[in-house]
Amino acid sequence: MARSRLGFLDGLRGWGAVSVVVYHAFASGLAPAPGFEQLRYFVLLNGFFAVQVFFLVSGFALSFRYLADGNLAKLAEIAAGRYVRLAIPILAACAVVHVAMLAGWFSGDRLPKFAPFLTFDPTITHLLKFGLFDVFFDYIPAESYIGPLWTMRPELLGSYLLLGSVVAFRPVPFRIVLFCAIAAALFWSATTIGPYLAMFMIGAVLADCFNRGWLDHLPSRLALVLIVFGVCAVALPIDMDKCLIIGAVPFMVGCIAHPTVRSWLESPLSRRLGELSFPLYLIHGPVNNIIGEPLMRSASSLAWKISIDLLIIALAFLAAIAFKPINDRAIRWSHTFALWVLRPFAQRPKAAQPLD
């Protein structure tokens, strides 16, 4: 029987979210000095690398149980509730920025990397249209309330591509080959979203390998080599985006297979971070915009700017803790919505036959 939840997936999510927050504070929009942007070459502090791990984790988490037990009813429940589970927290996080825009918080000069954003008219129509539709199907950075939400389109589309694929391929003995073939086709496709969708398919491959016990039998030294290769993949002679996408796969395999790393990912701290990962991912952008950007704009010394970044990271965690009840409620509502949608398709008990 498949386990309902895997602790190391929570750990990967949690530390990935921490990586994104630190990246945006020190190596991206709020970088204290231009030289700090070079931190992106240390992939454990590269937000884009963490996002690829997120996609892999999503593919793994959505598929591992069904690949193990074939419980189609549970998979259908996940599929029916997936949009609600994502949309409610996204809309709530966007509403925070919407209120700040109505209050005139972003008027006047802003830091160069922040200036092109949040210049649209903050109407209720725009909030609802972006938070419920555009973020998933027509994402435009200039119309976005939160920059990191570019990931939600591949997250939703990748989820449904994956769910359909595991249903179609589970009965096939060589399904891993089919998953890999689709992943390769997506990775080398001409579309910008293709490589991200490929990560969901690779996540299913890893889930199937895990269910078969293959990852548990990987030698620890080989697992460590895979982790190191993933961290050093930025040195591959191809563009950086594809380097990080390629590096994320062996990195995740190594983390799962290495006993010490996996134990750390399953620790109480790592699992707690996993519970905060989606709230932290969503809310750190508003914290950066509402608090971090004005403070950084007024700072003069490098020491003061570094202190601001540390403060922003701490505030992002506090905001995520405050935002977590919304995320938890979204999970409950997604289950309720899924059961409501699927109720007409539920198998009705047969009427009792009269005794002779």
ABEGO torsion letter per residue (X at the ends): XBBABBAAAAAAAAAAAAAAAAAAAAABAABABAAAAAAAABAAABAAAAAAAAAAAAAAAAAAAAAAAGBAAAAAAAAAAAAAAAAAAAAAAAAAAAAAAAAGAABEBBBAAAAABGABBBBAAAAAAAAAAAAAABBBAAABABAAAAAAAAAAAAAAAAAAAAAAAAABAAAAAAAAAAAAAAAABABAAAAAAAAAAAAAAAAAAAAAGAAAABBAAAAAAAAAAAAAAAABABBAAAAAAAAAAAAAAAAAABAAAAAAAABAAAAAAAAAAAAAAAAAAAAAAAAAAAAAAABABAAAAAAAAAAAAAAAAAAAAAAAAAAAAAAAAAAAAAAAAAAAABBBBBBBBBBX
